[in-house]
């Protein structure tokens, strides 16, 4: 996770400095199968890599004994377009998304943050907390999910893994009450967290909204926040949590305080007081996928792992 955090941080910086190119996310809605597919692509000059990820979320897969989401990443050489690696992207996505929350919280949450309220019990509900543990001395996690059994499984697994108190709660209000950091990680398409539950000084990592219509928090919370920070404004205004506050006229585009990379390079300040309410809208960047996949690619080469395959007969072309 520490490597993923560093990779994501560097990806955000490269994006802010104009060394990343990314077309808009291609979103394919398959609601008839309770599913969706996102295709994210781009290149990172710093790494000399082009990357494309196809990621799915099919939320009835558990009925078939299948994972709810899978992803595949293809890496290509930036200067020649020659394919370098094809790899599973599910694991990479899990780590890079968790890492993104930690990178943002590191500059936006209170430095002595000890308690986290998590909305959701899936993979990201785990990865976000694992990543935050790399940054903060967490002592207590409160978690809410629609299914009591999943809350119990989460509490048992995470308390054993992290050695901190995990408390499953019966409603969302309990989960967010009195915590330092709120993490929302669901595929919800309606508000879950109400504005009146938000205390001063809290930081919110809004992770789940990454497609048109997705929503986890009351748009009034965004209006209430002292600092609204996004990973990419062009993405977030269309598929992120801020899409709703913008469309309802609660905020204007000028109310967005910064992209996270601007804070990381020192152009903008992060948290400036204990009372500020801060919010990070994370939609996930292709640059993050490329940076994290690059770690896997380099380690695979160093450890002689994976399988070499020939996709192009370049010898017949005299290369």
Backbone torsions as a table, in degrees:
resi	resn	phi	psi	omega
1	UNK	NA	-37.8	179.9
2	UNK	-61.5	-36.9	177.4
3	UNK	-67.8	-39.1	178.8
4	UNK	-65.0	-40.6	179.1
5	UNK	-61.0	-44.3	179.5
6	UNK	-65.3	-40.2	-179.6
7	UNK	-64.7	-43.2	-179.9
8	UNK	-66.5	-40.3	177.6
9	UNK	-58.2	-45.7	-179.6
10	UNK	-66.5	-34.0	178.3
11	UNK	-66.5	-42.4	177.5
12	UNK	-61.6	-41.5	-179.7
13	UNK	-65.6	-44.8	178.9
14	UNK	-61.0	-39.4	178.8
15	UNK	-62.7	-46.0	-179.5
16	UNK	-64.8	-34.3	-178.3
17	UNK	-84.8	6.9	175.0
18	UNK	78.4	19.6	-178.9
19	UNK	-102.0	16.4	177.5
20	UNK	-129.0	138.8	172.2
21	UNK	-122.9	131.1	-179.4
22	UNK	-142.4	124.1	171.9
23	UNK	-73.4	166.9	177.9
24	UNK	-58.2	150.2	178.0
25	UNK	-64.3	134.6	174.4
26	UNK	-92.8	117.4	-177.4
27	UNK	-112.8	127.9	178.8
28	UNK	-116.8	113.1	180.0
29	UNK	-85.8	128.1	178.0
30	UNK	-127.6	54.1	-174.8
31	UNK	-61.8	-24.1	178.2
32	UNK	-64.5	-20.8	175.8
33	UNK	-113.1	14.4	-176.1
34	UNK	53.7	47.3	-176.6
35	UNK	-142.5	172.4	178.3
36	UNK	-157.8	154.3	176.7
37	UNK	-132.4	134.8	174.0
38	UNK	-118.3	138.2	174.3
39	UNK	-118.2	119.3	179.6
40	UNK	-119.5	133.6	-176.1
41	UNK	-144.7	163.6	177.6
42	UNK	162.7	-171.5	174.1
43	UNK	-138.8	155.2	177.9
44	UNK	-123.0	111.0	-177.2
45	UNK	-58.6	-42.0	-176.8
46	UNK	-56.6	-32.2	-176.7
47	UNK	-99.1	-12.0	-178.2
48	UNK	66.2	33.3	-173.7
49	UNK	-130.1	141.9	165.1
50	UNK	-101.9	141.5	178.9
51	UNK	-141.2	143.0	174.8
52	UNK	-134.1	133.5	177.6
53	UNK	-123.5	131.7	171.2
54	UNK	-108.7	116.4	-175.7
55	UNK	-126.9	140.3	-178.1
56	UNK	-121.9	159.0	169.3
57	UNK	-138.3	104.6	178.5
58	UNK	-118.0	102.1	-162.6
59	UNK	-84.2	-1.0	172.7
60	UNK	-102.4	3.9	-176.7
61	UNK	-59.6	-29.0	-178.4
62	UNK	-58.7	-26.7	179.2
63	UNK	-67.0	-22.0	179.6
64	UNK	-103.3	4.6	-177.6
65	UNK	74.8	23.3	-178.6
66	UNK	-111.2	155.4	176.9
67	UNK	-66.0	150.0	-177.5
68	UNK	-72.6	-15.7	-179.5
69	UNK	-154.6	140.9	175.4
70	UNK	-135.4	160.6	179.8
71	UNK	-149.1	152.1	175.6
72	UNK	-130.4	136.8	179.1
73	UNK	-119.7	135.3	174.1
74	UNK	-116.5	127.1	175.2
75	UNK	-107.3	138.1	179.1
76	UNK	-133.3	152.7	177.3
77	UNK	-69.3	132.2	-175.3
78	UNK	-65.9	-36.2	-174.2
79	UNK	-85.0	-22.7	-175.3
80	UNK	-123.8	-16.4	-175.3
81	UNK	70.7	7.7	179.7
82	UNK	-67.1	130.8	178.9
83	UNK	-63.5	135.1	-179.6
84	UNK	-107.6	-37.0	-177.3
85	UNK	-160.3	144.6	168.1
86	UNK	-120.2	126.4	-175.2
87	UNK	-142.7	160.7	170.6
88	UNK	-59.7	137.3	178.8
89	UNK	-111.2	-3.2	-178.5
90	UNK	-64.7	-48.9	179.7
91	UNK	-64.6	-44.8	180.0
92	UNK	-61.1	-44.2	179.3
93	UNK	-61.8	-41.7	179.9
94	UNK	-58.9	-45.0	-177.8
95	UNK	-73.5	-43.3	-175.8
96	UNK	-69.3	-31.5	178.9
97	UNK	-72.4	-41.6	174.7
98	UNK	-60.9	-42.6	180.0
99	UNK	-62.1	-37.3	-180.0
100	UNK	-59.9	-42.3	178.3
101	UNK	-62.0	-39.1	179.9
102	UNK	-69.0	-41.1	178.7
103	UNK	-59.5	-44.1	-179.4
104	UNK	-68.8	-46.6	-178.8
105	UNK	-63.1	-29.8	-179.4
106	UNK	-60.4	-29.9	-179.2
107	UNK	-109.0	-9.1	-175.1
108	UNK	-116.4	-24.9	-179.9
109	UNK	-89.4	163.1	175.4
110	UNK	-63.4	139.1	-173.8
111	UNK	-63.5	-27.1	-178.8
112	UNK	-100.3	25.0	-179.2
113	UNK	-57.0	131.8	-177.1
114	UNK	-125.8	-18.9	-175.2
115	UNK	-124.8	142.2	-178.3
116	UNK	-131.7	137.3	171.6
117	UNK	-109.1	122.3	-175.1
118	UNK	-111.7	127.9	175.9
119	UNK	-105.4	104.8	-175.1
120	UNK	126.2	155.7	-177.6
121	UNK	-132.8	14.0	-177.1
122	UNK	-87.4	-158.7	-177.3
123	UNK	-57.1	-48.3	-178.0
124	UNK	-69.5	-26.6	174.3
125	UNK	-61.9	-28.0	176.7
126	UNK	-84.0	-49.0	-173.4
127	UNK	-66.1	-35.7	178.7
128	UNK	-61.8	-42.2	-179.0
129	UNK	-71.4	-41.0	177.3
130	UNK	-57.9	-42.0	179.3
131	UNK	-68.5	-42.5	179.3
132	UNK	-62.2	-30.9	178.3
133	UNK	-64.5	-21.4	177.4
134	UNK	-73.5	-18.6	-173.0
135	UNK	-111.5	-37.7	-171.1
136	UNK	-120.8	153.1	176.9
137	UNK	-83.9	67.5	-174.6
138	UNK	-65.8	140.2	-179.3
139	UNK	-119.9	-25.7	-177.5
140	UNK	-147.5	135.4	176.8
141	UNK	-121.6	129.2	172.1
142	UNK	-108.9	135.0	-175.6
143	UNK	-131.4	138.9	174.1
144	UNK	-125.9	138.0	171.5
145	UNK	-146.5	159.5	-176.9
146	UNK	-64.1	-28.1	-175.2
147	UNK	-104.3	120.9	-178.1
148	UNK	-62.4	-37.3	180.0
149	UNK	-62.0	-41.2	179.8
150	UNK	-67.5	-34.9	175.7
151	UNK	-62.6	-41.7	-179.2
152	UNK	-66.8	-41.5	178.2
153	UNK	-63.7	-45.2	178.2
154	UNK	-57.8	-48.8	-176.7
155	UNK	-60.0	-43.7	-179.1
156	UNK	-66.6	-49.0	-177.4
157	UNK	-63.1	-47.4	-173.7
158	UNK	-74.4	-33.0	177.5
159	UNK	-66.7	-38.5	178.5
160	UNK	-69.2	-38.7	-177.1
161	UNK	-73.1	-40.7	-171.5
162	UNK	-104.0	-17.6	179.4
163	UNK	70.4	29.3	177.1
164	UNK	-123.6	164.9	179.3
165	UNK	-73.3	125.1	176.4
166	UNK	-116.8	124.7	-178.0
167	UNK	-120.5	116.2	173.0
168	UNK	-78.6	133.4	-177.4
169	UNK	-121.5	159.3	-172.5
170	UNK	-85.1	-17.8	179.6
171	UNK	-146.7	164.0	-174.6
172	UNK	-67.8	-37.2	180.0
173	UNK	-57.0	-42.4	177.9
174	UNK	-63.5	-37.0	-176.5
175	UNK	-65.8	-36.0	-174.6
176	UNK	-97.4	-9.2	-175.7
177	UNK	-68.4	119.4	172.2
178	UNK	73.9	13.8	-179.3
179	UNK	-92.3	162.8	178.4
180	UNK	-84.7	-35.8	-176.9
181	UNK	-132.5	132.9	173.9
182	UNK	-109.5	133.2	178.1
183	UNK	-123.2	122.6	176.8
184	UNK	-110.3	122.3	-173.7
185	UNK	-140.8	68.8	179.7
186	UNK	-134.0	166.0	174.4
187	UNK	-92.9	24.9	-172.7
188	UNK	-61.1	148.7	174.2
189	UNK	-116.9	20.5	173.7
190	UNK	-148.5	155.9	-176.6
191	UNK	-60.0	135.2	178.3
192	UNK	-113.3	-36.6	-176.1
193	UNK	-103.7	122.8	-176.8
194	UNK	-88.0	149.8	-176.9
195	UNK	-60.8	-37.9	-175.5
196	UNK	-70.5	-10.9	178.8
197	UNK	-87.7	-7.4	-172.1
198	UNK	-88.8	120.8	179.3
199	UNK	-90.9	156.4	174.7
200	UNK	-65.2	148.6	178.5
201	UNK	88.9	-7.1	-176.6
202	UNK	-82.1	149.7	171.3
203	UNK	-113.1	139.3	-179.5
204	UNK	-118.7	124.6	169.1
205	UNK	-100.0	104.2	179.4
206	UNK	-92.7	102.5	-169.2
207	UNK	-105.0	-32.3	-168.6
208	UNK	-71.6	-32.5	-175.8
209	UNK	-76.0	109.5	-179.7
210	UNK	-143.7	26.4	178.4
211	UNK	-157.8	156.7	177.9
212	UNK	-55.1	132.4	177.9
213	UNK	92.0	-20.5	179.7
214	UNK	-69.4	144.8	-175.7
215	UNK	-161.0	137.2	178.4
216	UNK	-126.0	-25.7	-175.2
217	UNK	-125.1	154.4	177.5
218	UNK	-59.3	126.0	178.6
219	UNK	-56.0	-24.3	177.6
220	UNK	-65.6	-24.7	176.5
221	UNK	-65.0	-39.7	-180.0
222	UNK	-65.3	-41.0	176.3
223	UNK	-63.5	-35.4	-177.5
224	UNK	-74.5	-27.2	-175.2
225	UNK	-62.8	140.5	176.5
226	UNK	-76.4	-32.2	178.3
227	UNK	-136.5	119.9	173.6
228	UNK	-104.5	118.3	-177.5
229	UNK	-121.0	138.7	-177.9
230	UNK	-123.5	162.6	173.3
231	UNK	-80.4	-43.8	175.1
232	UNK	-143.1	120.2	-178.2
233	UNK	-62.0	-41.5	-177.5
234	UNK	-62.3	-34.3	177.2
235	UNK	-77.7	-47.4	-172.6
236	UNK	-64.6	-34.9	-178.8
237	UNK	-65.7	-20.0	-178.5
238	UNK	-103.3	-42.6	-172.6
239	UNK	-123.1	-3.3	-176.8
240	UNK	-92.2	-175.6	-179.1
241	UNK	-64.4	-30.6	-177.1
242	UNK	-72.7	-11.7	-177.6
243	UNK	-55.6	-35.5	-175.0
244	UNK	-77.0	-43.0	178.5
245	UNK	-64.2	-35.4	177.8
246	UNK	-69.2	-46.9	-176.8
247	UNK	-67.0	-28.7	179.2
248	UNK	-86.8	-3.2	178.1
249	UNK	76.0	15.8	179.2
250	UNK	-75.0	-29.4	175.5
251	UNK	-135.4	161.2	173.4
252	UNK	-109.1	164.9	179.4
253	UNK	-57.5	-34.3	-179.8
254	UNK	-67.6	-14.5	179.9
255	UNK	-79.0	-11.9	176.6
256	UNK	-71.9	120.7	-172.4
257	UNK	-70.7	-45.2	-174.4
258	UNK	-168.8	158.6	159.6
259	UNK	-84.0	148.4	-172.3
260	UNK	-59.0	-34.1	179.6
261	UNK	-62.2	-31.8	178.4
262	UNK	-63.6	-34.4	177.1
263	UNK	-73.8	-40.5	-177.3
264	UNK	-64.4	-31.1	-179.9
265	UNK	-94.7	1.2	174.5
266	UNK	89.6	7.3	177.7
267	UNK	-72.9	-31.5	176.6
268	UNK	-126.6	155.3	178.3
269	UNK	-88.8	152.3	174.8
270	UNK	-85.2	-138.6	178.5
271	UNK	-62.8	135.4	-178.9
272	UNK	-118.4	-9.2	177.3
273	UNK	-153.1	160.9	-179.9
274	UNK	-70.0	-19.4	-174.9
275	UNK	-95.0	-11.0	-178.7
276	UNK	-61.4	140.1	167.8
277	UNK	-98.0	121.7	-177.6
278	UNK	-119.7	149.2	-178.7
279	UNK	-139.6	133.9	175.8
280	UNK	-115.1	120.4	178.9
281	UNK	-99.1	109.6	-175.6
282	UNK	-110.7	116.8	176.6
283	UNK	-105.1	-13.3	179.6
284	UNK	86.9	122.6	-177.7
285	UNK	-106.6	145.4	173.8
286	UNK	-56.7	-32.6	179.5
287	UNK	-60.6	-35.8	177.0
288	UNK	-64.8	-44.6	-179.9
289	UNK	-60.5	-44.2	-178.0
290	UNK	-64.2	-44.6	-178.5
291	UNK	-64.4	-42.1	179.6
292	UNK	-71.6	-41.2	178.6
293	UNK	-63.7	-31.0	178.4
294	UNK	-62.3	-35.3	176.7
295	UNK	-61.8	-46.8	179.6
296	UNK	-62.7	-43.9	-179.3
297	UNK	-60.5	-47.4	-179.0
298	UNK	-65.4	-41.2	179.9
299	UNK	-67.8	-36.1	178.1
300	UNK	-62.0	-41.5	178.0
301	UNK	-66.8	-43.9	-178.7
302	UNK	-63.4	-35.8	-175.8
303	UNK	-98.3	6.1	-180.0
304	UNK	54.0	45.8	178.8
305	UNK	-106.1	163.5	-178.1
306	UNK	88.0	-178.5	-178.3
307	UNK	-124.9	129.1	177.4
308	UNK	-79.3	129.2	177.6
309	UNK	-130.9	153.8	178.4
310	UNK	-103.0	111.6	178.3
311	UNK	-96.2	-23.3	-178.3
312	UNK	-133.7	131.4	176.6
313	UNK	-86.4	75.3	-174.2
314	UNK	-73.6	-19.1	-179.6
315	UNK	-67.1	-33.9	-178.4
316	UNK	-68.8	-13.5	179.5
317	UNK	-98.6	6.9	177.9
318	UNK	75.9	22.8	-179.4
319	UNK	-97.4	NA	NA
